[in-house]
Amino acid sequence: MTIYVGNLSYQATEDDIREVFAEYGSVKRVVLPIDRETGRMRGFAFVDMIESAHEDTAIADLDGAEWMGRQLKVNKAKPRENSRR
């Protein structure tokens, strides 16, 4: 499962996010999408953890939590829809 982390501060780095989620277990991967036009982070990330039980705990604890001055939106990522035709 992949975790969606929304409403992130634009100052958050991959290491910052990895550090927060590491409190819940081993982090496999962190992806911070970058806007193609501006080169800036888009304000959300995706996190994969090694054990799904740790993912559920992280989602429960972090959804709605304040971090870096922002209230996080944390949930299971929805499958990507192919909008290009």
Secondary structure as UniProt FT lines:
FT   STRAND          2..6
FT   TURN            10..11
FT   HELIX           14..22
FT   TURN            23..24
FT   STRAND          27..31
FT   TURN            36..38
FT   STRAND          44..49
FT   HELIX           52..62
FT   TURN            63..64
FT   STRAND          66..67
FT   TURN            68..69
FT   STRAND          70..71
FT   STRAND          73..76
//
